[in-house]
Amino acid sequence: MPNKANETTAESVEKTPVHVDHLIANGELAAENAWCVSYDEDALPEQRPAFVPLALWQANQDDEELSPLLTSDTELTPELAQQIGKAAAIAIDFPAFTDGRGYTLARLLRERYGYAGEVRAVGDVLVDQLDYMRRCGFSSMALRDDQDPEDALRALSFISVRYQPDVEERQALFERRLAASK
């Protein structure tokens, strides 16, 4: 028989706004993180500024202290991209480190739809993912609580040469070398 007390507790924990202490922004450890992340789809958080679920943000677009939180299963249509393109920042949730759909959302926002604002990774964000996140277009990453921010900074500078193109470097290594030899 389900325990109602445990169900209520788990639900209230999930709806409590999350504030992450360790934020990597533009390749550096941010001095502070003013933004909280609210997963509550029904009520606006008291803490501001806040990332809120997409439907809640759409209903409150006039509030400049709110920005959309995209779940990993969000279908990014041209219409939605145009609508959220007006936001100062967009958060993409990683419900589990094994869920890679957030990478695709960030890359689509940057390359297909030309979004130039902050794209933040939130949720189950690990040090091992940071370089890939940056290459896909994330400008900031809110680390999971058990992740060491110093390790995160080292991870971002560990690979200095990449073969494949990404949102930062549009040419593959062989194309850059070929252009340099001419």
Sequence and secondary structure as in RCSB ss.txt:
>XXXX:A:sequence
MPNKANETTAESVEKTPVHVDHLIANGELAAENAWCVSYDEDALPEQRPAFVPLALWQANQDDEELSPLLTSDTE
LTPELAQQIGKAAAIAIDFPAFTDGRGYTLARLLRERYGYAGEVRAVGDVLVDQLDYMRRCGFSSMALRDDQDPE
DALRALSFISVRYQPDVEERQALFERRLAASK
>XXXX:A:secstr
   HHHHHHHHHHHHS B  S EEETTEE S    EE   SSS  SSSSEEEEHHHHHHTTT TTEEEEE TT  
  HHHHHHHTTSSEEEEEESSTT  HHHHHHHIIIIIT   SEEEEEES  GGGHHHHHHHT SEEE  TTS HH
HHHHHHHS    SS  SS  S HHHHHHHHH 
